[in-house]
Amino acid sequence: MSYEVSITPEEKYLHVRVTGQSSYENAADLWQKIAAACRSQNCFNILGEQTLVNATSTMDAWNHQKIFTSEGITTKYLIAWVDHNPKTFQQTEFVRTVLANRDMGYGKLFSDTEDAKAWLLQKLAGKNKKKPQPR
């Protein structure tokens, strides 16, 4: 099954775009590429956009935990993910829930890119605030 992925470094995050067919193999390849790019760029903040033509199966969605484990994706990663296809959104939300319940990655799912970007940048701004020093 074919799919295409691009990963573009931005100032504070990596912008990932994926289109095509959803399959477990494609998801494993996608997250391997994302994890490698994050390590290479030393940036673990992701704004992802997907436009897939089909939803992943329930078992494949459940098994995303294996993908995240094998790629070392933990709560160190901040992920704002956009699913542009209303027909696949519910299954993508299931993937997010499975991963969140296992403390794998920290993220939120959106249907709008601007909302996702705003959330990601807000989280990054809060993460970078200096904590007051004790006196």
SVG drawing of the C-alpha trace seen along z (x, -y; Angstrom):
<svg xmlns="http://www.w3.org/2000/svg" viewBox="-16 -35 37 42">
<polyline fill="none" stroke="black" stroke-width="0.4" points="0.0,0.0 1.4,-3.4 1.8,-6.4 4.0,-9.5 5.6,-11.3 7.5,-14.5 9.2,-15.9 10.2,-19.5 12.2,-21.1 10.6,-24.3 11.9,-26.7 10.4,-24.9 9.0,-21.6 9.1,-19.1 6.2,-19.4 5.1,-16.0 2.7,-15.4 1.5,-11.9 -0.9,-11.0 -2.1,-7.7 -3.1,-4.3 -3.2,-3.4 -1.6,-0.1 0.4,1.1 3.5,1.3 3.1,-2.3 2.5,-3.4 5.7,-1.6 7.7,-3.2 6.2,-6.6 7.1,-6.6 10.5,-5.2 11.1,-8.2 9.7,-10.6 11.8,-9.2 14.9,-9.3 14.3,-12.9 13.6,-13.9 16.9,-12.4 18.8,-13.9 17.4,-17.4 17.3,-17.0 13.7,-18.2 10.9,-16.1 8.0,-18.5 5.8,-17.4 3.1,-19.0 1.7,-16.1 -0.9,-16.2 -2.5,-13.1 -4.8,-12.7 -5.3,-9.0 -7.9,-7.3 -8.7,-4.5 -8.8,-4.0 -6.4,-1.6 -7.9,1.6 -8.7,1.8 -5.9,4.4 -3.4,2.2 -4.5,-0.8 -4.0,1.2 -0.6,2.3 0.7,-1.3 2.0,-0.8 4.6,1.7 5.7,-0.8 6.1,-3.6 8.0,-1.2 10.4,0.0 11.1,-3.6 11.6,-4.9 8.8,-7.4 8.0,-8.4 6.4,-11.4 9.6,-13.3 7.7,-13.8 5.1,-16.5 2.7,-15.6 0.0,-17.8 -1.6,-15.5 -4.2,-16.6 -6.4,-14.1 -7.9,-15.8 -10.3,-13.0 -13.5,-12.9 -13.9,-9.2 -10.6,-8.2 -10.7,-10.6 -12.4,-8.3 -9.9,-5.5 -7.0,-8.0 -8.5,-9.1 -8.5,-5.5 -4.8,-5.2 -4.1,-8.4 -6.1,-7.0 -4.3,-3.7 -0.9,-5.5 -2.0,-8.0 -3.2,-5.2 0.3,-3.7 2.2,-7.0 3.7,-6.8 4.1,-10.3 2.2,-13.3 -0.2,-14.7 -3.5,-15.8 -5.6,-15.1 -7.1,-17.9 -9.1,-18.3 -7.7,-21.8 -4.0,-22.6 -4.1,-26.1 -5.6,-24.8 -3.0,-22.1 -0.2,-24.6 -1.5,-27.0 -1.8,-24.2 1.7,-23.0 3.2,-26.5 1.3,-27.2 2.6,-24.0 6.2,-24.9 5.9,-28.4 4.8,-27.0 7.5,-24.4 10.2,-27.0 9.1,-29.4 11.7,-29.8 10.7,-28.5 11.2,-30.9 14.4,-30.2 13.9,-29.5 15.3,-32.2"/>
</svg>
